[in-house]
Every structure is written in structure tokens, then in C-alpha cells.
Amino acid sequence: MKQVVQNYKSGELAVLDVPVPGCKPGGVLVRSAYSLISTGTELMKVSEAGMSMLGKARSRPDQVAKVMQSVATNGVPATYRKVMGKLDSYTPLGYSLCGVVEQVGAGIDDVAVGDLVACAGNEHALHAELNWVPKNLYARVPDGLAPRHAAFGTVGSIALQGVRQGEPRLGEVALVIGLGLIGQLVVQLLAASGVRVVGVDPDPVRCGLAERLSAAACGDPASAAVEAAVAELTDGLGVDQVFLAAGGDSNQPVELAARLSRDRGRVVDIGKCRLDLPWNAYYEKELDVRFSRSYGPGRYDPEYELEGRDYPIGHVRWTERRNLACFLDLLARGRVDVEPLVSHVADFDDAVDTYRLLRDGGLKAVAVLFRYPGRAAETVAPAVAVPAVKRRGGGAAAPARAAGAPVRLAFVGAGNYATSMLLPHLTRRDGVELSTVVTTTALSAANAKRKFGFAEATTDLDAVLGDGSIDAVFVVTRHSSHAELTRKALLAGKTVFVEKPLALTEDELAEVVAAVEESGNDRLQVGFNRRFAPLLREARKRFGARTGPAHLRYLVNAGRLEHGSWYLRQGSEGSRFTGEGGHFIDTASWLLGADPVSVYAVASSGNEDLQIVLRYPDDSTATISYLTTGAAGFPKETLDLVADGKVLRLDDFLRAAVHEGRRKQWVGSRLPKARDKGQSAQLAAFVRAVRTGGPMPVPLESLVATTAATLAVRAGLAGGVPVTLAEAR
């Protein structure tokens, strides 16, 4: 088998052929699927190995002290031979992986051959094709958790143990100094515990990533913004805990910790940073300084790690193994998201080049994974279910309405999008009555009533759903509530307009479709407005019918999010693409006249810049480039549709043209006019369907398929392979 090794004397890195380890009693033999490079600990080892002997000595004074003790005891010649022999040997790298049990040793009854497990330990979870792992250093991977995510188990346990040492409580505020791999995980774990987090790192990219993953604010340690954020969140009292997840020789982290902590706060050292504690600062606040030892209780205890002797849960609640299992459970339940941390996935055979790129700065990364040949559990392409729409009795008839009566609408939510992009179009429309606005706070309901002329304002959703005089309900709330509110409104018999996204998970989508089947009410519209844009509709008409497959390219210059945007709250509101990506998938599917059958997605570090390829039943394809790093002055959306010797070009909904042969036919004026993305036409079609009882503007099957394809992007990023969109039966 192959294994990654380094020679600490020469700095050489290699992938060696070594014997397969035996499967000893008390453990299992695991074939690696993915292993994780620790961009902190491992790179420190790799960098040290490349130093001169003097540099090695300076970087490891603890080892120098041991050498001097050996000289005093054994003499110089014997010590020299011992040290050189140890340095001039191959040593392993790695300590966090996921793989499949290939053989079970005597005394093991909690896993079987073929089970997927996460493994820990710098002697047992190595960058190698096969590892023998003792019982207390592996945990079974929950069903549905991707192997590449489970490979984070060990570093997740390190972060989890650090958080436990801080003893966070609901409502507290914490400071995380250092937003590398461990720091990013600490941020998410604290947020999952109900703690508000401020992050500190000199790298603005890492700060942005932490904010997207639930930090309240982040900034450079030298900036006033960090102190201002702490003051705002704590009323000037200081944070309850500080987590030192930084490395290096600077004493700045411990000094910053003292300055921003509250009286009798807790400071937890997780990383390996300089700890020259400023005595006065720590004494005056009586700060509680704690250390977090690796993965948790059991670490460095050979009886626990090698002999499998567990600690009774009544005496030690969270051991190494229980921490590992806990972190895997958090991953499986979506409370922690590691996919945005994956900067690069390298084939195991390219391990040496990958380490060199990391060491030399050619690869900037938070987390890097090795992917092993023949990895299990991903040989079958993953699938996302597209719930089949089953209508009781053939579908709902439109509620009876008196001839000439206005269409009475209720709005659930009155935020920025509702008040800027929907309500202005409806207030000017004849035959529409804005009946009731529902918000969670009384004042926002009153403001919406005053500005747009609603007859009633309330915070009581049930009263609106029970009001038989209301014809349709608009759901324009935070993304996390869309599916549940839509389900309730459908069950109440209302026609529903819900802003995108319809759902954030497959389960939520299935629940909406189940509500259609249960109620027989299929009168639903999702706010995919671009297919209603007059310019694009005219361009599609002039492009004409096609006979062969088409290929569509959609460039979305999404730009950076502003600080504080709730799109950054991925833990509760889904990713940015999940929130708005349905627009672009729906537009592509409408232009191609079908729903996609598979989705392939790749991303840059942090999952900000996405490349998504959709395949359609007739072999047509659509490529959506969703990018955040472009120039602000460049158009947000440009689209090209190519088929049968023709090209349709759309420039940001300002102008369009159809090319055929050498002829170019402008659609509308060549000069840009007002940008119209179809909101008004979409609302007109929706109101018309409500008034007449006719079909909804977009078939429900298409809305469901587009939502499923949007959700498949996340699954595709996790698996690294195309995701099949399969109809659920």
C-alpha cells in the first residue's frame, strides 16, 4: 500500500510503498476514502523539516532540552547517534480521515466490514491507503453524511473539546482569535450553542468566511472594528470567553484576549501561540486561563487509546471517542457545515506536490482533502429526490369568486423585497385589494399598512389563513420559514405566491408537495420572475423553435455581500445560491423547454464562486457561473443560448439580440432602457390566474424540479460528482 511520509532531517516528502498493517485485536483495518490535511499542525511539521539544524533547534526548544538531558546522562557520542538516527527516518503525516472497515479484529462488535467510520490519531489515522485503528479512536459515520465531510472528525473533535473547556452558555458572547481551520469550526460550534461570536484574523478572506458561517462580526486584530463589535454585543462589558486558535510567535492574541474579556472571563488556548501573559491585565480581571488538550479525555492515555479501556460516562461524559461521535452527529444534522472550508481536493497520488504548494504559498487553503483511489460510498452517483406531484381528485378548482369582485391579497412579511419589488406593482393594479399584512412585530405591520394601503395589519397568521374572504397569500419572509408557511397556506386552501426559495432542504420540499396531495390544493407560484421579463420573452420568440440540443451559458456577477446581510446566516437561512440560484435554473429550464436530469457543481474556496452544469433530457446543457469576485461595474447577468446555428444574447435585461448566420437582429432598441426582470408581468399573470381560476403561470412540477435542482448543487459540492435528479415514488 502507499503512505505519505517525510524525513525530518532532509525535509524530503514522499509517497512510499509500505506493508499493509495487520489487523490486531481490539481494532479495525480501515481503507481510506478521504483524509484531511491539517493546514496548521501538519504544515508546521513540514516547514520545520525544511529548516537547517539550527532552525529546527530554535523551533523546538522542548526537544533541545531533552537532547541536553540525554547528553548529561549518556554522553555526546551516544546522544548524537540517537538523535541523527531519529531525524534520518521516515515519519508519518496525518491524523484525521474517513474510510471503510475492511477487516475487524478480535473483540470488536460495534462495527462490521463495509461500515463507514471516521478515525483519529497521529499514529492511526494517517495519510495512507490502509490504517489499523483501535476501538476508541473510530466512530461510525451517520447515514447520509458524505465521507469527505466525515474526514473532518478529528479536527472537529479538537474544536469541540476547546469549546467545552470554555463552558459556553446561551446568550453569551465569545471572541475567537485565529480563523484557520480550527477557528472556523469553533465559530460554528459556538453559534450552534447559542453564543454570539466575534472573530479575529488578519486575513479578510477568512473573516468573510467566518461571517458567512454564523459569526456576528469579524475583523483584523489591529482594527477598531473588532473592539467596536465587542462593545456593541456586550454593552461594553467584554466577552465571556476567548478562544485562542492562532499560532505563531506574536504575543498579540493573549494581550487582545485580556483587553476584550469581561471581568472573570475565560481564556481557552486551543492552538499553539505565544503565552507571555501580561500579569497585571490578567490579574486585575482575574481571568480564568484554560488549556484544551487535543480531542478530549483519553488523549495520550495508552490504556484508553491502545487497549480500549473506556472511561465510565458517569465520571467522564465526553471522551475522545464520544467527542468524535458528537461532532459527526452535528455534521449529519446540519448544525455544522464543513463544505465551505474545503479549499482543495487532491488525488492521493499528488500528495507530495500538494504539500509543496501549501508550504510554498502556491495553494492558499483552509482545509485540503486527499481523495483515495476506489473510495467507497461514492461510486454510485448521489441523487436528489424530485417529489412527484400527486393531486387529489385531479387538482384543486379555483375558489369561487363573485364576478367583478377585487382579488383580495394578504402578505406574510413586509421586508425590503416585498416593499420594493412586489407591493409597488400591486398597489397600482386595478382589481386588486391589499387586505391584510402579517408581520412578527406590530410596528412593521403598521408601517406596511400605512405605506401601501392595507385594510388590516396584524401579527396573527392563523386569523388570516382562516379568513375565507382572502383569495391569495404572499409569503415574503426569511428563507427558513418559506416551506412551513407555504404548507400551512396550502392546507388552508389559499392560492400561494412564495418568494424563492420554496424550500431549503429535500425534506422541506417533500412536505410542501405532501401538503398539495393532502389538501388537493396545487395553486402555488414561486417568485421566479425572469422568465416573465418582456425582453427575454421577445428574444425567445424570435429565436424560434429548435431541432437539436442547445447549450446555454449564464454568467451571474453576484458581487460581494454587504456586512450584516442575512444571506451570511447560512446555518439558518441556507447558502446564498440556495436562496437565489433558483432564478437562474428556472430561466435556463424555461429557455430549454425541460427540467434538468442531473447537476454537477464545483466551487472555489468557501463556496463563493460556483460553476454549475445542468444536463437536460435531450442532451442540452446549461452552465451557470455564479461569481462573487467580479468587477462591480460589470453587468450582473449575461446569457447566451446557442442551438441550430443561432445565438440568443441577453445583456442584463437591458438589451438582447438574436444572431443567425451573419445576421444580427436586435430585440427592442439597441440603446439600453430601464431594466425589467419581469416582476410586474409575473404578478399580473399570478393575479389573472387568481381572478379567472385559470392555470397557474408556471406548472407546479417545474417549480418542484427547479427547487430540487437548486438543492442538488449543495449535494454536488459535497460529493464532487454529478447528482442525479430522480423522481421520488
N, C-alpha and C positions, 0 to 999 in steps of 0.2 A: 504494500500500500504506500501512498505518498503522504508526506508530512512536511509542514513548514518549520524550518529551524534557522537559528542564527549562531554564529561563532562570536562570542563576546570579545575575544582577543582581536580578531581581524576585522570584525564588523560584517563578515560575509553573511548574506541571506541565501537560502537555498530551499528547493523543494526536493527532498530526498526520498528514495525508495527505502523503506524500513519494514521490518517484520510486522505482521499483524499481531496485536496484543492478544494474549489468551483471555478467555472468559473465566475469571476466577469466581469462587463462591462469594456471595454477598453483593453481587453487582451484575450489570448487563453490558453486553457488547453493542455499541451503537454505531450505525453507519450515518455519517454526517449528511445533512441536506443543506444547511446553511450554518456558517459560523460568523461571528461578529468581531470585527477589529475594534479594539478599544483605542480610539484616537488619542487618549490620554496616556494610560499606563503603558500600553504596548509601544507606542511611538517614543515614549521616554526611554524604554529599553533599547529600541533600535537606534535612537540618536546617541545614547551613551556608548553603544558598541562601536560606533564610528569614531569615537574620540581617541586621542592619544592616551597613553597610560597615565600621564599626569592629569589629563582631563577626567578620566574615569575616577581617579582618586579624589579629585575635587568634588565630583558629583555625588560620590558615595562615601562620605566621611565615616559612616557607621561601619562599612566594610574595612576601611583603613584601620579603624580601631581594633577590629578582630585580627587583622594581619599583624599589628604590632603586639597584640597579646600572644599570638602564635610564635612570633619571633622570640619573645621573652621566655616562652615555655620550651620551644623545640629548636630554636636557633635559626639563623638566616638561611643556610642551605636547604634545610628540610622545608621551611616555610615557603621559600622561593619555588621549589619543585611542586609543592602542593598548590600554590596559587596559580602558577603557569599551567599546570595540568587542568585545573578547573576552568581557567579562562579559555584555554585552547581546546574546548569541547563544544559540540553542538548542543544547544539548549532549545527547548520548545517554545512556541508562542501560542497565545490564545487561551481563553477561559470561559467562553460563552457560546453555546451552539444549540441547534435543534437537529434531531435526526431520528432514525427509525431503529427500533430494537431488532437486532439481528440474531442475538443469542442470549439466553437467560441463564445466569449462574445458579448454583445450588443455594437454596434458602430464599429465593426471590419469588413472591407470589402476587405482587401487586401490579405487574405488567406482564405482557406476553409478546412473543415475537410478532412484529408488524406494528406494534404500538408506536405512536409518535411521542417523543419525550424531549424536554428541554434539559440541558445538562450544564453543570457549573464546575469550576475548579481549574486552577492553572497547572494541574497535573493530570486532569481527567477530561477536560472539555477543550482539547487542543485543536489547532488548525490541522486536522488530519482526517483521512477518509474514514478511519475506524478508531474508536476510543472505548476503553473499558471504564465504566463509571460506577462507583459504589452507590449503594441504595440511597443514602441521604443526600446525594448530590445530583439527583434527577427528579423530575416531576412529570407526570403525564400531561400532555397538551390537550386543553379542552376542545371539543368538537367545534369545527368551523374556524378555528384560529389558524391563520396562514403560517407555515413553517418559518418563513423569513421574519415574521413578527415574533414568533416564539423564541427565535435565536437571541432576542434581547433579554431573555430571562435573567441572566446573571447580573448584567449591569442594572436591570430594573430592580433586582433584589438589593443591590448596593444602595441605590437611590431610596428604596423603600425603608431600609434599615436606618438610613440617615434621617428620613422624615420621622420615623418612630422615635428616634432619640430626641427630636425637638418637641415631642408631645403636643402637636398642634390641636387646637380646639376650634369648633365652629365660630366663625366671625372674627378670628384673629387675623393679623397681618404679618406676613413674613417677607424677608429680604433674601434673595438667592444671589450670591456673588459668584460669577462664573457660569456662563450659559453654554458650555460644551455639552457633551452627551449626557453626563450625569446631571448637570444643572437643568437641562431641558426636561428630563424625567422628573426631577424634584419639583419643578414648577407645576407639572401636570398632576402629580400626586397630591400636592398641597391644595391645588384648586379642587380636586375631587374630594378633599376632606373639608371643604367649606371655608378654606383660608384664602384671603386675597393676597396676591403675590406681586412684589416689585422685583424686577430682575436687573442685574448689573453685569455689563460686559463691554469691553471697548469695541467689539465688532458689531456694527449696526445691523448686519445681516442676521446675526444670532439674536439680537434684540428683537428684530421684527418677527423672527420665527417664534420666539417665546410669547410674544403678544398674540400671535395667531393661535397659539396653543394654550391660551387662557390666562396669561399674565395680565395684571391690571395696567402695568406700565413698566417700561424698561429704558435703560439709558447707559451712557458711558459713566464710569465711576467718577470721572473728574467733572461731570456736568452738574449744573444746579438742578436739572430736571429731576434727577433721582431723589434728591433731598426734598424737592417740592412735592413729588408724588407721595413720599412717605409722610410728609407733614399733612397733606390733604387727607390721606386714608386713615391716619391715626389721630387727627386733631392735634398734631404737634407733639404727641406723647412718645413716639418712636415705635418700632416694630416689636412684636412679641418674640420672634425668633429670627436668627440669621443663620443661613446655611452656607458654609464656605465650600464651594465646589470648584474652586480655582486652583491652579498650580503656579509654579514659578517662584522666583526669589524675592518678589516685592512684598513688603510688609503692609501695603496699602489695604488689602482685604480686611485684616484684623483691625486696622485703625478705623476703616469705614464702618465695620460692624459695631465698634464701640460708640461711634458718633451717632448712628441711626437707631440703636437699640433703646428700648424703654428701660426704665428702672427695673432691675432684677429680671431682665430679659435672658433668653437662652441663645448661646452661640454654639453651633454644631459644626465640627470640622469633618467633612466628608472627603475632600480632596487631599492634596499634598502641597500645601502652601506654607510660606514662612509664618512662624507663630511667635514673633517677638511681641508679646502682649504689652501694650502701654499700661503700666501698672496703675497710674492714677485714674485713667479713664475706666478701666475695668473694676477697680476698687470702689470708685465713687458710685457707680451704678450697681455694684455687687452682681456683676454678670455671671451667669452660670455657664461655664465652658465645658462642652462635652465632646467626646470623640465617638465616631461611628466606625466600628470595626467590620469592614467588608460586608459580607452578605447577611451577617446576623449571628446569633449564638450558635456555637458548633464550629465556627471557623477556627482553624488551627488546632482543633482538638482531634487527635488521631483516632481516639475511641469513637467519636461521633462520625467523623468523615470516612474513615477506612474500615472500621469494624461495625458500623451501622447501629451503634447504640444510641437510640433516640433519647431526648430529654422529656420527661413527663410533661404533658401540656399544662398540668396544674402548677408546675414550677416555672416552666419556660413556655410562654404562649407562642412566641414567634421565633422559631429556629431558622437555620439556613433553608432547609427544605420547605418549611411552611411559608417562609417569605417568597420563595421561588414559585410555589403553587399559587399564592395570593396574587402575585404580580401577573401571572398568566391568566388568572381569572379576571383581573381588571382589564387586561387587553381584550379578552374574549367578549366582555360585556361593553366594550367601547368607552370605558371610563378613562383609559389612557390610549393615546394614538401615537404609534412609533413610525408610521409610514412617512410623515413629513420630515423625519430625522434622517431618512435614508438618502445619503448624497450620491452613493455609487454602489453598484453591484458588480463584482468582478468574478470571472471564472476562476476556480481554484488553481488551475494551471498557470494563471497570470499573477500569482500571489507575490512573487519577488518584485515584479515591475510595479505592482500596486503599492507595496511598502515604500519603494524608492520614490514614487510620485508623491506619496504622503510626506515622507521625510524631507524631500527637496522643495516642497511647496507647490508642485505642479498640480496636485489634487487638493482642493480645499474641501474639507468634509466635516460633518458632524458624526455620521455613522457610515461605515463601509461594511458590506457583507461579502463573504466568499460564497459562491454558488458551486455546489459539488456535482460532478457527473452522475447522471442517473438518480438525481434526488427524487425521493418518493413523495407521494401525496400531491404532486403537481404534474404528474404525467398525463392525467386526464384534464382537459381544458375545463376551467371553472365555468359555472353557469349562473346567471341571474334569472330568477323566475319572472315571467311576464304573466301576471294573473289573468286567467280567462274571464272575460266579462260575460256573466250569465244573468239574463234579465228575466225576472219572474213574470210570467204572462206576456212575454214579448216586449217588455219595457213599459215605462210609465207614460200614461197620457198626460198631456199638459193640464194643470188645474184649470177648471172652468173659470172664465173671466167675463164680466159684463162688457158688452160691446161698447167701445169708446172710453172705457174706464182707463185711467192712467196706470202705468206699470209702477207698482209700489215697491221700493227697494229699501233694504236695511244694510248698513255697513257695520261689520265687526272689525274694529280697528280704524284709526284715523291718523296714521303716521304720515311720514313725509311722502311716500309714494302715492298713497291714497289721495292726499290733499293736493299733490302737484300733477299727477298723471291720469287720475281717474275722475275724481269729483268735478274738476273744471269742465270736462266734456259732458258730464251728465247733467250738471245744473243748467246748461244751455239747450238741452234736448227736450223738444215738445213731447208731451205724453208720458213724462217720467216724473214721479213724485218721490222725493227723498223722505222716506217715512221715519226711520229710526236709526240712530247711530249708537253703537255699543262700544264702550272702551273700559279699561280696567280702572281708570281714575275718573272721578266725577268732573274735574275741571277740563280735561281734554275732551270729554263728551260735550260739555257746554261750549267750548271753543268751536268744535266742529259744527254744532247746531247753529251757532251764530254766523259763522263764515259761509256756510253752504245752504242754509235754509232748511235743515232737517226739521220735521214736525216734532220729533221727540228725541231726547237724549237720555241714555240710561247706562247702568253698569250691569243690568240683569239680562244675560244672554237667553236664559230659559223663557223669559217673557216674550222675547222676540220670536224664538222658534215656535212658541205656542200661539202666536198671533196669526190667525187664518187669513187676515187681510193683506199680509206681506207676501208678494209674489216671488221675490228672489233675495238671496242673501249674498253679500260680498264678504269674503274672508280675506282681510288685508292686515294680518297680524305678523308676529315674528314667525320665522320658518318652522320652529319646533312645534308650533300649535296648529299648523295648517291641516294636517291629516285628521287630527281629532275633531277640530271644528267642522271640517267638511263632512266627516262621518256623521256627526250629530245633526247637521243641517239636512243631509240627505235622508236620514231616518225620520226627520220631522216633516218630510215631504216637500222641502223647498228646492227650487232651482238655485244652483250654486255657481258663483263665479269666485274662484280661489286664485290668488296670485301665485306665481311659481315660487318655490317648487310645490308640487302636490304632496310629496312625502320625502322624508329624509332617509328612510330605511325600507328594505323589502317588506318587513312586517307591517309597517305603516301603510304601504301601498296595498298590500293584501287586505288590510282592514277596511280601507276605503272601498275596494271592489266588493268585499263581502257585504258592506252596507248597501251597495246597489242591488245585490242579489236579494238581501233580506227585505228591503223596502220596495223593490220594483221601481225605484226612482233612479233613472240614469241621466237626469238632466243636470249635467255638470260641464263647466268650462274652466280651463286653466288659462292664466294670462299670458299665453304665447302669442304676442301681438305682431311679430314681424311678418308672419305670413299674410297679414291684412294690410301691410304697407302698400299704398297705391302704386308707387314707383316700381316696387318689386313685382307686384301682380301684373302690371302692364308689361314689364320686361319678360316675365314668364310667358305671357300670352304671345308676344312677338317671337320668342324663341321657338314656340310651336312644339308639336309632338315630336318625340324621338323614337328611333327604331332600335338603337343599340345601347349598351351600357354607358352611363355618364360618370363623370368624375368631377367632384366639387371640392374647391379649396376655400376655406372660410378663415380669414385672419381676424382675430379679435385682439385689439391692442387695449387690453383691460386697464393697464396702469396700476400704480401703487394705491393701496388703500390709505385713507387718512387715519391718523391716530385716533383711537376710540371707536372706530367703526365696529358695529356689532357683527359684521361679517368675520371679524377676527375671533369671534367666540365659537370656534369650531367644535368644542366639546359639547355645546348645547344646540347650536344653530346650524351645524353641518359646515362643510367646506364652502369656499367661495364659488367653486364651479358647481357644486351640488345646488347652490342657491340660484345661479343664473344660467348655468350651462344648458338647461332645457330649451331656452330661447333658440340657441344655435342648432341644437339637434333637431328641434321641431322644424326650423326653417329648412334645413338640409333635407329632411324626410319629405316635407311638402313639395319641395322642388323636384325631388327624385320620385315622388309618387308612391312611396312604400315606407314600411317601417324597417329599421335595421335588424340584422340577424346576429351580428357579433360586434364587439367593441374591443379595440386594442389601445392601450394608453401608456405613455411613458412621460416622465417628468424630470425636471431639474431638481436640485437640492431644495427641500422644503415644499415640494409640490406646488410651487407658484406658477411655473411655466409648464404648460401641458401640451402634448401633441396627441391627438385622439383620432383614430381611424375607425370609421364605421363602414361595415360591409352590408350590402343590400341583396335581396333575393336574386336579382338579375345581374349580379356581379358589378353593379355600380358601387362606387366608393365615395366617401366624404371625409376629408381631412380637416379637422378643426384645430387651429393653432391658437391656444388661449394663453396670452403672454402678458406679463406684468412689467417687463423691463424695457419696453419700447419708449420712444420719444413722446412726450405729452402732446406735441403739435401734430403728430401723425393721426390720420383718421382712425376712429375706434373700430369700425367694421368694414372690411372689404371682402368681396365674394366673387369667385369665378366659377361658372358652370360650363363644362366642356363636354360636347357629345355631337356625333354625326357631322363633324366639320364645322360646328358652330361654337361660339363662346358667348356666354352672358356675363357681363361685368357690372357689378354694383359697387359704387363708391359711397359708403357711409350714408346711404339713404338720401343722398343729395342729388346724384345723377346716376344714370345707368345707360348701357349701350349693349347692342347685340351685334356680334361680328359673324359674318358668313362669307367665306372666301376672302376676297379683298374689299368687301363692302362693310361699312360700319354704319349702323343705324342707331341714332340716338333715341333714347326713350325719354320723352319730355324735352325740356330745354337743355342745351349744353351748359348753360350757366347754373351754378348751384342755387337752389331755392331753399325754403325752410325745410329742415329735416323732419320727415314724417315717418315714424316707425310703426304706424298702424294702430295706435291706441284708440283713436276716435272711431275708425272703421270697425275695430274689434268690438267696441262697446255698442256700436249701432247694430251689429249683427246679433249680439247677445240680447239686447233689448227687443229686437224684432222677433227672435225665437221665443222669448217670454210672452210677448204680446200676441203672437199668432198661434203659439203652440206648435210651431214647426220644428224640424230637426235642429239640434244644437249646432253651432257653427263648425265645430271640429268633432269628428267621431270619438266616442269615449275610448274605443280600442286604440286609437292613435295617441291620445293623452296618456294612457297607461303605458304604451310601448315607449314613448319618449321618456317618461319618468324612469322606467326600468333601465333604459339605455344610459341615462344620466347617472343612476346609481351604480351601473356596471363599470363606470370609469374608476371609481374607488376600488372595486374588486380587481380591476385590471392592473392598477398601480400596485396593489398588494401582491398579486401573483406573478406579474411580469410576463404574462401570456395573454392571448386573446380570450375574451369572455363571451361565451355563447349566450344569446338571449333565447331562452326556451319557454314555451308556453306552459304554465302550470296547469295541471289537470285536477 
